Amino acid sequence: MSNYFEALNLDFPEKTELDRQRNNILRAIPWHPEPTTNVPYTSANRLLIIGDVAKAQEIERSLPEKMLCYIACPADQSGESTTANAYNITDFRISGYLGHFEVLLEDNDVNLAHLFDIPTGLFDQILDCGEHPSIGAAIKPPGYYYPGHSQETIALAIEQIPELIGEFEKPKYFQYDSSICAHSRSGIGGCRRCIDACPTEAIISIGESIEVNPHLCQGGGTCSSVCPTGAIEYSYPRATDQIEALRLIIKSMRQETGNKGIDLLIFDSEDGYQEVSGHLDLISSATIPFLAEEIGSVGLDLLSSALAYGANRVFLLSPDGTPNQVKDSIAENVALITRVLQKTGAENYAVTQIENLSDIPKSENEVQIGKVATFSAIGDKRNTIRTALGHFNSISDSPATHVDLPEGSLFGQIMIDSESCTLCMGCVSQCPGKALQAGGESPALRFIEANCVQCGICARSCPESVISLEPRIHFDYGVISKPKTLKEEEPFLCISCGKAFATRAMIQKMTEKLKGHWMFDKPEALSRLRMCEDCRVVDMFDKEDHISRE
């Protein structure tokens, strides 16, 4: 594909002058997504059929002879394993993907494939005709079929199974940078948005970072759209390429429409594409059609940029059947943007999630859009979002310093109870974004709001539980990029040598907690708490030496 119109692959009519102008604008936008690496699959002919034995044997007879079929009959299904290729099972679990499915019997962890004398211990595909799907992910892995009780979908699966024998490739849709991931620190849990949002369950926790199984990942993109740091990015196509294409398209459309408002319709390459291709008559000449690989990959950076460039009505098409995790992540992004638009008085702008094209208002978008943003999305994700949303504050009749955001948002500050904080600096050592910093020479806790991703690790690591999160977006980058002192106090000086070694609050807290302990029931033991590490050792040996001389 050489331009964006070809990438859409839609037969848009050219009945009006604006039809032709829009289509020519799309033809003028070059579209060469940067290639990504591929993920390989190798699948042989070993098929596991789960379900009633008689039904499974009927399916086996419908398949080509080259298929090696094995039958697993669950306890809640009828039939007995009277043939060599059938086995009765109770509790079991399935993991894997096309060419690499492992089935373990949970009562003794026996590999089912080994019971069938399959040396690799793996099945290539699974046709699950059980009462309920054995894999719970909203989007099943490639090579796994759950047709339910529909004869039509069973027939479709029988048709597709032989076609998935061989070697295949698909794009690797993501890039992951563990160095900026806010998932965990020192066993303290933080952000798990990508794990919760993934409809394929391809993401797992591995200590302080996460791991994405590229064979399970099917490019849903919700992981990248909910990631607060940009640690996980959608790589095919990249968000920056999409945003730049949008900037050029919207700019040209504004010139053709006399700076009127513009509708932007975003849809994915599967169900969304089918909906759009079948109802082109419902898309007006002034609407920009924009194709995303997956609707879940459309994040705050793209949405807020499109609005700032002048597309004042943005519609995200999430047809019926879109996984709930995807719809929920889109709804969270819409809620955040809506809050900012409302608080900055941008009443002519909106982002709406729709299920059908008929949900788009029939009224023409006659709003005149004045000043628009012109930035290019060159920086990181957070800066792009902040710049785009900050545009609406800059053109507001009553600009604000900040806007409070919904709980769980990716921007914000922290608040501390300064009276109870001991300046132990436990939060500083755990903060993944370096938003919390020590005071250097003097006991102090400083905070850089621009770096805070609201992961909550600081609050959970605080031994005094004095930290709370306050989600918000502050519009003055000059302010939030500079350290702000949350607490500062004079250092406590060693009562023996006078060296600064702790804070007064920390020494006071330790003294109060330990004064009733049997190890500190003597005055001299309690006094050592007010000594530096060196003097404490010297004092202990002096006391022991004095006792031994006596």
C-alpha positions in Angstrom: 0.0 0.0 0.0 1.4 3.4 -0.9 -1.3 5.8 0.5 -3.9 5.9 3.2 -6.9 5.5 0.8 -5.4 2.2 -0.5 -4.9 1.1 3.1 -8.6 1.6 3.8 -9.5 -0.7 0.9 -13.1 0.7 0.9 -15.1 1.7 -2.1 -16.2 5.1 -1.0 -18.6 6.9 -3.4 -17.7 10.1 -5.1 -21.2 11.6 -5.6 -20.3 15.1 -4.3 -17.4 17.4 -4.5 -16.6 16.9 -0.8 -16.6 13.1 -1.5 -13.9 13.6 -4.1 -12.0 16.1 -2.0 -11.9 13.7 1.0 -10.9 10.7 -1.0 -8.1 12.7 -2.7 -6.9 13.9 0.6 -6.7 10.2 1.8 -4.8 9.4 -1.5 -2.3 12.1 -0.8 -1.3 10.7 2.6 1.6 8.3 2.3 1.2 5.2 4.4 4.2 2.9 4.9 4.0 1.4 8.4 7.4 0.6 9.7 7.8 -3.2 9.5 8.0 -5.3 12.7 9.4 -8.7 13.4 7.3 -11.8 12.8 6.2 -14.5 15.2 6.4 -18.1 13.8 4.0 -21.0 14.2 4.6 -24.6 13.2 1.6 -26.9 13.2 1.4 -30.6 12.3 -1.8 -32.7 12.1 -2.5 -33.7 15.7 -6.0 -32.6 16.6 -7.6 -33.0 20.1 -11.4 -33.2 20.1 -13.0 -32.6 23.5 -16.5 -33.8 24.0 -19.0 -36.6 23.7 -17.3 -39.7 22.2 -19.9 -40.3 19.5 -20.0 -36.7 18.5 -16.2 -36.5 18.4 -16.1 -39.6 16.2 -18.6 -38.1 13.8 -16.4 -35.0 13.6 -13.3 -37.2 13.0 -15.1 -38.9 10.0 -15.8 -35.4 8.6 -12.1 -34.5 8.6 -9.5 -35.4 5.9 -7.6 -38.7 6.6 -4.3 -36.8 7.1 -5.6 -35.5 10.4 -4.6 -37.5 13.5 -7.5 -37.2 15.8 -7.5 -37.8 19.6 -10.6 -37.7 21.8 -10.9 -36.5 25.4 -14.2 -37.1 27.0 -14.9 -35.0 30.1 -16.7 -36.4 33.0 -19.8 -34.3 32.3 -20.1 -35.7 28.7 -21.6 -39.1 27.7 -19.7 -42.0 26.2 -16.7 -44.2 27.1 -13.3 -44.3 25.7 -13.6 -47.6 23.9 -11.2 -46.8 21.1 -7.4 -46.4 21.2 -7.6 -42.7 20.4 -10.0 -41.8 23.2 -9.5 -41.1 26.9 -11.9 -40.2 29.7 -10.8 -37.2 31.7 -12.0 -35.2 34.7 -10.3 -32.0 35.7 -7.8 -30.7 33.2 -6.2 -27.5 32.1 -5.1 -26.3 28.7 -2.3 -23.9 27.8 -0.6 -23.0 24.6 -1.3 -22.0 21.0 -1.3 -23.3 17.4 1.2 -26.2 17.2 1.9 -26.1 20.9 -1.1 -27.0 23.1 -0.4 -28.8 26.4 -3.2 -30.6 28.3 -2.5 -31.6 31.8 -4.8 -33.8 34.0 -5.0 -31.9 37.3 -5.5 -34.9 39.6 -2.0 -36.1 38.9 -0.5 -33.5 36.5 -0.2 -36.2 33.8 0.3 -34.9 30.2 -2.6 -36.1 28.2 -0.6 -36.3 24.9 1.8 -38.7 26.5 -1.1 -41.0 27.3 -1.7 -41.1 23.5 2.0 -41.8 22.9 2.7 -38.4 21.4 6.4 -37.9 22.0 6.3 -34.1 22.0 3.6 -34.0 24.6 1.8 -31.4 22.5 -1.4 -31.2 20.3 -1.4 -28.9 17.3 -5.0 -27.8 17.4 -8.0 -28.3 19.8 -11.7 -28.5 18.9 -13.5 -28.1 22.2 -17.1 -29.3 22.0 -17.5 -29.4 25.8 -20.4 -27.7 27.7 -18.1 -24.7 28.5 -14.9 -23.5 26.9 -11.8 -24.9 28.6 -9.9 -21.7 27.9 -11.4 -18.7 29.7 -9.7 -15.9 27.7 -12.2 -13.6 25.9 -10.1 -14.1 22.7 -9.0 -17.7 22.3 -5.5 -18.6 21.1 -5.0 -19.5 17.5 -5.6 -23.1 16.9 -8.3 -23.4 19.6 -12.0 -23.6 18.5 -15.0 -23.5 20.7 -18.1 -23.8 18.5 -20.5 -24.4 21.3 -23.5 -26.4 20.1 -23.9 -24.7 16.8 -23.6 -27.1 13.8 -22.8 -24.1 11.6 -19.7 -23.1 13.7 -18.7 -26.8 14.0 -18.8 -27.1 10.2 -16.7 -23.9 9.9 -14.1 -25.2 12.3 -13.9 -28.5 10.4 -13.3 -26.5 7.3 -10.6 -24.4 8.9 -8.6 -27.0 10.8 -6.9 -28.7 7.8 -5.8 -25.3 6.5 -3.8 -24.7 9.7 -1.2 -27.4 9.0 2.2 -26.0 8.1 4.3 -23.0 8.9 2.8 -19.6 9.5 3.8 -16.1 10.6 2.1 -13.1 12.1 3.4 -9.7 13.1 4.8 -9.1 16.5 2.4 -6.3 17.6 4.2 -5.0 20.7 7.5 -3.7 22.0 8.2 -3.8 25.8 10.7 -1.7 27.7 11.0 -3.2 31.2 13.2 -0.3 32.4 10.2 2.1 32.6 7.6 -0.5 33.6 5.8 0.4 36.9 4.5 -3.1 37.6 6.3 -3.9 40.8 9.3 -3.1 43.0 10.8 -5.3 45.7 7.7 -7.5 45.8 5.4 -4.5 46.2 2.7 -4.6 43.6 2.1 -1.5 41.4 0.5 -1.2 38.0 -1.2 -4.2 36.4 -3.3 -2.4 33.9 -2.0 -4.3 30.9 -2.5 -7.7 32.6 -6.1 -6.9 33.5 -6.9 -5.4 30.1 -5.5 -8.2 27.8 -8.4 -10.2 26.3 -6.0 -13.0 25.3 -4.4 -13.4 28.7 -1.1 -13.2 27.0 0.5 -11.1 29.8 1.8 -12.4 33.1 3.7 -11.0 36.0 7.3 -12.1 36.5 8.4 -10.3 39.6 9.2 -6.6 38.9 8.2 -6.7 35.3 5.7 -8.4 33.0 6.1 -10.9 30.2 4.0 -11.0 27.0 3.7 -14.3 25.2 4.0 -13.3 21.5 2.2 -16.5 20.3 -0.8 -15.7 22.4 -0.9 -12.0 21.7 -3.2 -11.2 18.8 -2.6 -7.5 18.6 -5.6 -6.4 20.6 -3.6 -3.4 21.7 -5.4 -2.7 25.0 -2.1 -3.2 26.8 -0.5 -0.3 25.1 -3.6 2.0 25.4 -3.8 1.6 29.1 0.0 1.6 29.9 0.7 4.8 31.9 4.4 4.9 31.1 4.7 3.8 27.5 6.6 0.7 28.6 4.5 -1.5 26.3 3.9 0.0 22.8 1.8 -1.0 19.8 4.3 -1.5 17.1 2.3 -2.4 13.9 1.5 0.3 13.1 3.1 2.6 15.6 1.0 5.2 17.4 3.3 8.0 16.2 2.8 7.0 12.5 -1.0 7.0 13.0 -1.1 10.4 14.8 1.0 12.0 12.1 -1.3 10.6 9.4 -4.2 12.0 11.3 -2.6 15.4 11.7 -2.1 15.7 7.9 -5.6 14.4 7.0 -7.4 16.7 9.5 -5.4 19.7 8.4 -6.3 19.2 4.8 -9.9 18.5 5.6 -10.2 21.7 7.5 -8.9 23.6 4.5 -11.6 22.1 2.3 -14.5 22.6 4.8 -13.6 26.2 5.8 -12.6 25.1 9.3 -15.9 23.5 10.1 -16.0 20.8 12.6 -14.9 17.3 11.5 -16.2 13.9 12.4 -13.6 11.1 12.8 -14.7 7.5 12.7 -12.2 5.0 14.0 -12.8 1.3 13.4 -10.7 -1.9 13.4 -9.7 -4.2 10.7 -12.1 -7.0 11.5 -15.6 -6.6 12.9 -15.4 -2.8 12.5 -14.3 -3.1 8.9 -17.2 -5.4 8.1 -19.7 -2.9 9.7 -18.2 0.0 7.7 -17.8 -1.8 4.4 -21.4 -2.8 4.5 -22.8 0.6 5.4 -20.7 3.2 3.5 -24.0 5.1 2.8 -24.1 6.0 6.6 -20.7 7.8 6.5 -21.0 11.4 5.5 -18.6 13.2 3.1 -17.2 15.3 6.0 -16.3 12.2 8.0 -12.8 10.9 8.1 -12.6 7.1 8.1 -9.6 5.9 10.1 -8.6 2.3 10.3 -6.9 0.9 13.4 -5.5 -2.6 13.4 -7.5 -3.2 16.6 -9.9 -0.8 18.2 -8.3 -1.5 21.6 -5.0 -0.1 20.5 -6.4 3.4 20.1 -5.1 5.2 23.2 -5.3 8.5 24.9 -2.4 9.9 22.8 -4.2 9.3 19.4 -7.6 10.4 20.7 -6.5 13.6 22.4 -4.3 14.5 19.4 -7.1 14.0 17.0 -9.3 16.4 19.0 -6.6 19.0 19.4 -6.0 18.9 15.6 -9.6 19.8 15.0 -11.6 16.6 14.7 -14.2 17.8 17.3 -16.4 14.7 17.1 -14.6 11.4 17.4 -16.5 8.1 17.2 -14.9 4.7 18.3 -16.7 1.8 16.7 -16.8 -1.2 19.0 -19.3 -3.6 17.5 -21.2 -6.2 19.5 -18.8 -9.0 20.4 -15.9 -6.7 21.2 -14.4 -8.1 24.4 -15.4 -6.4 27.7 -11.8 -5.7 28.6 -11.5 -3.7 25.3 -14.7 -1.8 25.8 -13.8 -1.0 29.4 -10.4 0.4 28.5 -11.9 2.5 25.8 -14.6 3.8 28.3 -11.8 4.7 30.8 -10.0 6.8 28.1 -13.3 8.4 27.0 -14.1 9.3 30.7 -10.7 11.0 31.2 -10.9 13.0 28.0 -14.5 14.0 28.7 -13.5 15.3 32.2 -10.8 17.5 30.7 -13.1 18.8 27.9 -15.8 19.6 30.4 -13.5 21.4 32.8 -11.9 23.5 30.1 -15.2 24.5 28.5 -14.6 22.6 25.2 -18.3 22.0 24.8 -18.1 21.4 21.1 -15.7 18.5 21.4 -16.6 14.9 22.3 -15.3 11.3 22.1 -18.0 8.6 21.9 -17.9 4.9 21.9 -20.5 3.4 19.6 -21.6 -0.1 18.6 -23.3 0.7 15.2 -22.8 3.3 12.6 -26.4 4.3 13.1 -25.3 5.7 16.4 -23.5 8.6 14.7 -25.7 11.8 14.8 -27.4 12.6 11.5 -26.9 16.3 12.1 -24.2 18.1 10.1 -21.1 19.2 12.0 -21.5 22.9 11.5 -19.4 24.1 14.4 -16.6 26.5 13.5 -13.3 25.3 15.0 -10.9 28.2 15.6 -7.4 27.6 16.9 -6.1 24.1 16.6 -2.9 22.3 17.7 -0.1 21.8 15.2 2.4 19.7 17.2 3.8 16.4 15.9 3.8 13.4 18.1 7.6 13.0 18.3 8.0 12.8 22.1 6.9 10.0 24.4 3.3 9.0 25.0 2.8 11.0 28.2 4.1 14.2 26.7 1.9 13.8 23.7 -1.2 13.4 25.8 -0.3 16.3 28.1 0.4 18.6 25.1 -2.9 17.6 23.4 -5.1 18.0 26.4 -3.2 21.2 27.4 -4.2 22.7 24.1 -7.9 22.9 25.3 -6.8 24.6 28.5 -4.7 27.1 26.5 -7.8 28.2 24.4 -10.2 28.1 27.3 -12.0 31.3 28.3 -11.2 30.4 31.9 -8.0 28.3 31.9 -7.2 26.2 35.0 -3.9 25.2 36.6 -5.1 21.6 36.7 -8.1 19.3 36.3 -8.9 16.5 38.7 -9.1 13.1 36.9 -11.0 9.8 37.6 -9.4 7.3 39.9 -6.8 5.1 38.2 -5.7 7.8 35.8 -2.1 8.0 34.6 -1.3 11.5 35.7 -1.4 13.0 39.2 0.4 13.9 42.3 0.8 12.3 45.7 -0.1 13.8 49.1 1.6 13.0 52.4 0.7 13.4 56.0 3.8 15.5 56.9 3.3 15.2 60.6 3.5 11.4 60.5 6.1 11.0 57.8 9.5 10.1 59.2 11.5 10.7 56.0 12.6 7.1 56.0 12.9 7.3 52.2 11.4 3.9 51.6 9.1 5.4 49.0 12.1 7.0 47.1 13.9 3.7 46.7 10.7 2.0 45.2 9.4 4.7 42.9 9.7 3.4 39.3 9.3 6.8 37.6 11.8 8.6 39.8 9.0 11.0 40.8 10.1 10.8 44.5 13.6 11.9 45.4 15.7 12.4 48.5 16.8 15.8 49.6 20.6 15.1 49.2 22.5 16.9 52.0 19.4 17.5 54.2 16.6 15.2 55.2 13.9 16.0 52.7 11.4 14.3 50.4 10.9 15.9 47.0 8.4 15.2 44.3 8.4 15.7 40.5 4.8 15.5 39.3 5.6 15.0 35.6 7.3 11.7 36.5 4.4 10.3 38.6 2.4 7.5 36.9 0.0 6.9 39.8 1.1 3.3 40.2 0.7 3.4 44.0 3.9 1.6 44.8 5.0 4.5 47.1 1.7 4.3 49.1 1.9 0.5 49.5 5.6 0.7 50.5 5.2 3.4 53.1 5.6 1.8 56.6 3.6 4.7 58.2 0.8 4.6 55.5 1.0 8.4 55.1 0.9 8.6 51.3 -2.2 9.0 49.1 -2.7 9.4 45.4 -4.4 12.4 43.8 -5.1 11.8 40.1 -5.0 15.1 38.1 -3.5 16.7 35.1 -1.5 19.9 35.7 -1.1 22.1 32.6 2.1 24.0 33.5 4.9 21.7 32.6 7.4 24.2 33.9 5.9 23.7 37.4 5.5 19.9 37.4 8.9 19.2 35.9 10.7 20.8 38.9 11.1 19.1 42.3 8.6 20.2 44.9 9.5 19.7 48.6 6.9 17.6 50.4 8.7 17.5 53.7 12.0 18.8 55.0 13.4 19.0 58.5 16.6 19.5 60.4 18.8 16.4 60.7 19.2 14.6 64.0 22.7 14.9 65.4 24.4 12.0 67.1 24.5 12.7 70.8 28.0 11.3 71.0 30.0 12.8 68.0 27.5 15.4 66.6 27.3 13.8 63.1 24.0 14.1 61.2 22.7 10.6 60.6 18.8 10.5 60.7 15.8 12.7 61.0 14.3 13.9 64.3 10.9 12.3 63.4 12.5 8.9 62.7 14.5 8.9 66.0 11.4 9.9 67.9 9.4 7.2 66.2 12.0 4.5 66.9 12.3 5.6 70.6 8.5 5.5 71.1 8.2 2.0 69.5 11.1 0.4 71.3 11.1 1.9 74.8 8.9 -0.8 76.2 10.9 -3.6 74.6 13.0 -5.8 76.9 16.2 -5.1 74.9 15.8 -1.4 75.5 14.7 -1.4 79.2 18.0 0.2 80.3 18.6 3.9 79.7 21.9 3.4 78.0 20.4 1.0 75.5 17.7 3.5 74.6 20.3 6.2 74.3 22.1 4.3 71.6 19.2 4.8 69.3 20.3 8.5 69.3 23.8 7.6 68.2 25.1 7.2 64.7 26.1 3.7 63.7 29.8 4.1 64.5 29.3 5.6 68.0 26.7 2.9 68.8 29.2 0.2 68.2 31.9 2.0 70.2 29.5 2.6 73.1 28.5 -1.1 73.2 32.1 -2.3 73.4 33.0 0.3 76.0 30.2 -0.8 78.2 31.1 -4.5 77.8 34.8 -3.7 78.5 33.8 -1.8 81.6 31.7 -4.7 82.9 34.5 -7.2 82.2 37.0 -5.1 84.2 34.6 -5.0 87.1 
